[in-house]
Amino acid sequence: MPGVAEIVPLGVAPAKAKVLCIFVHGRGQSPEEMEAAVIRRLCAPDVAFALPRAEDKSWYTARAIDPLTDATRTELSASLQGLASAITDLRAKAPGLPLVLAGFSQGACLSLEHAFTGQATPQAVAAFTGCRVGPPGDDRPANLPSGLPVYLSAGSDDPWIPIKAFAETAAALGQAEAKLRCDVFPGRPHEVSVPEIALLDSLLADLAAGRPSRMEAPR
């Protein structure tokens, strides 16, 4: 059964941090791969990171664009409960600090679904190559807090997140009145790129300094 197997802490201790970040890996990946591909490439200091590890390296079995079956809903619910607990637990170690929820691919999709539940709301979301789970006609949570800063990115021809699903998600975020920035990268491989890492850096730096999330990193 998918869900959170463990949490890998990185960065500074929460008691010494100025900002918190949970980064969720993609399908078939691990916290260690996200550490190498993303965390080590960030410049923002004073960040306490928590990287959840999925059971069997997957947060749910289906593709994000597949219709929501009972089995997928059960798996998604288990992973979302684990993610909400990870947010609550990290915040308990550093009360009052802002928290960024970020993820790549399936981890980005899970992060978006968590944000739409309206529970344990982060101060910002960075969804690298993500979309909502399930097609627009399916019954899905729609409780995204108004004004939540959200960064959403995609490749123009990504094998896992079609540009149509990305666009539908951007529309849903806009309708929910998110503070939204979107980037599409032509021909980009299925990976986190330099501009996306710079964007996450800017989110962390703004929140650590007590500023609103401006999402002004160059593309």
C-alpha positions in Angstrom: 0.0 0.0 0.0 1.4 3.4 -0.9 2.1 5.9 1.9 5.0 7.5 3.7 7.6 4.9 4.8 9.9 7.4 6.6 11.0 11.0 6.6 14.5 12.0 5.7 15.7 15.2 7.4 18.2 17.5 5.6 19.5 21.0 6.1 19.6 22.7 9.4 17.8 21.5 12.5 14.3 22.9 12.7 15.1 24.8 15.9 17.8 26.7 14.0 15.9 27.2 10.8 14.2 30.3 9.4 12.0 28.4 7.0 10.8 24.8 6.6 10.5 22.8 3.3 9.0 19.4 2.6 10.1 18.1 -0.8 8.2 15.1 -2.3 9.9 12.8 -4.8 8.4 11.4 -7.9 7.4 7.9 -9.0 10.2 5.4 -8.8 12.5 7.9 -7.1 13.8 8.5 -3.6 14.7 11.3 -1.2 18.3 10.7 -2.0 17.7 11.4 -5.7 15.9 14.6 -4.8 18.7 15.6 -2.5 21.2 15.3 -5.4 19.0 16.8 -8.1 17.4 19.6 -6.1 18.4 20.2 -2.4 22.1 20.3 -2.9 21.7 22.8 -5.8 19.8 25.3 -3.7 21.5 28.4 -2.3 19.0 29.3 0.4 20.5 28.9 3.9 18.7 28.2 7.2 16.2 25.8 5.8 15.0 22.6 7.6 14.1 20.1 4.9 12.0 17.0 5.4 11.8 14.5 2.5 9.1 11.8 2.7 9.9 8.4 1.3 7.1 6.5 -0.5 6.4 2.9 0.2 7.6 1.0 -2.9 8.7 4.3 -4.5 5.2 5.3 -5.5 2.5 7.5 -4.0 -0.2 5.9 -6.0 -0.2 3.3 -8.8 -2.2 4.9 -11.5 -1.1 7.8 -13.8 -2.2 11.2 -12.7 -4.3 11.6 -15.8 -6.2 8.3 -15.3 -9.8 8.4 -14.0 -10.0 8.1 -10.2 -10.9 4.5 -9.3 -11.7 3.3 -5.7 -8.2 1.8 -5.6 -6.5 5.0 -6.6 -8.6 7.0 -4.1 -7.6 4.6 -1.3 -3.9 4.9 -2.2 -4.0 8.6 -2.7 -5.8 9.1 0.7 -3.0 7.1 2.5 -0.3 9.1 0.9 -2.1 12.4 1.6 -2.6 11.5 5.2 1.1 10.7 5.5 2.0 14.0 3.9 -0.3 16.0 6.2 1.3 14.3 9.2 4.8 15.1 7.9 3.8 18.8 7.7 2.2 18.8 11.1 5.2 17.0 12.7 7.8 19.4 11.1 5.8 22.4 12.2 5.7 21.1 15.7 9.5 21.2 15.8 9.6 24.9 14.8 6.3 26.5 15.7 5.5 29.7 13.7 7.9 29.2 10.9 6.7 29.4 7.3 6.6 26.2 5.3 7.1 25.5 1.6 5.6 22.3 0.1 7.4 21.2 -3.0 7.6 18.2 -5.2 8.6 16.8 -8.6 6.4 14.8 -11.0 4.2 12.4 -8.9 5.4 14.3 -5.9 4.3 17.6 -7.4 0.8 16.0 -8.1 0.6 14.8 -4.5 1.6 18.3 -3.3 -1.1 19.9 -5.4 -3.8 17.5 -4.2 -2.8 18.2 -0.6 -3.1 22.0 -1.2 -6.6 21.5 -2.6 -7.7 19.7 0.5 -7.3 22.9 2.4 -5.8 21.1 5.4 -2.4 21.8 7.0 -1.9 24.6 4.5 1.7 25.5 3.5 2.7 29.1 3.0 3.6 28.3 -0.6 3.6 25.4 -3.1 6.1 24.6 -5.8 4.9 21.9 -8.2 7.6 20.9 -10.6 6.1 19.0 -13.6 2.7 18.4 -11.9 -1.0 18.4 -12.4 -4.1 17.4 -10.5 -4.8 13.7 -10.0 -7.7 12.5 -12.0 -9.5 14.2 -14.9 -11.6 17.4 -14.4 -14.9 15.5 -14.4 -14.0 13.4 -11.4 -15.0 14.3 -7.8 -11.9 16.0 -6.3 -11.3 18.3 -3.4 -11.6 22.0 -4.2 -10.7 23.8 -1.0 -7.5 25.6 -2.0 -7.1 28.7 0.2 -7.5 31.9 -1.7 -4.2 33.8 -2.3 -2.0 30.7 -1.8 1.3 31.2 -3.7 1.7 28.4 -6.2 4.4 27.7 -8.8 3.4 25.2 -11.5 5.8 24.1 -14.2 5.8 21.6 -17.1 7.8 20.5 -20.1 6.2 21.0 -23.5 6.2 17.3 -24.3 6.6 15.6 -20.9 5.9 11.8 -21.0 4.1 11.8 -17.6 2.3 15.1 -17.4 0.7 16.1 -20.7 0.5 19.9 -21.4 -3.3 19.6 -21.4 -3.4 18.3 -17.8 -0.9 21.1 -16.8 -3.2 23.7 -18.4 -6.3 22.3 -16.8 -4.5 22.5 -13.4 -3.4 26.0 -14.0 -7.1 26.9 -14.8 -8.2 25.2 -11.6 -5.6 27.1 -9.5 -6.6 30.4 -11.2 -10.3 29.8 -10.5 -9.4 29.1 -6.8 -7.7 32.5 -6.7 -4.2 31.1 -6.1 -1.3 33.6 -6.5 0.0 31.7 -9.5 3.1 31.6 -11.6 3.4 29.0 -14.4 6.3 28.1 -16.7 6.4 25.8 -19.7 9.9 24.7 -20.8 10.1 23.6 -24.5 11.8 20.3 -25.0 12.9 20.0 -21.4 13.7 16.4 -20.2 11.7 14.9 -17.3 13.8 16.5 -14.6 14.0 19.6 -12.4 15.8 22.4 -14.3 17.9 25.3 -13.2 15.1 27.9 -13.5 12.9 25.8 -11.3 15.6 25.4 -8.7 16.1 29.2 -8.8 12.3 29.7 -8.2 12.3 27.4 -5.2 15.4 29.3 -3.9 13.4 32.6 -4.2 10.4 31.2 -2.4 12.6 30.0 0.5 14.5 33.2 0.7 11.4 35.4 0.7 9.7 33.4 3.4 12.9 33.2 5.5 13.2 37.0 5.4 9.5 37.5 6.3 8.6 38.8 2.8 5.6 37.8 0.7 6.4 35.1 -1.9 7.2 37.1 -5.1 8.2 34.2 -7.3 10.4 36.6 -9.3 13.3 34.2 -10.3 14.3 34.5 -14.0 13.1 31.8 -16.4 
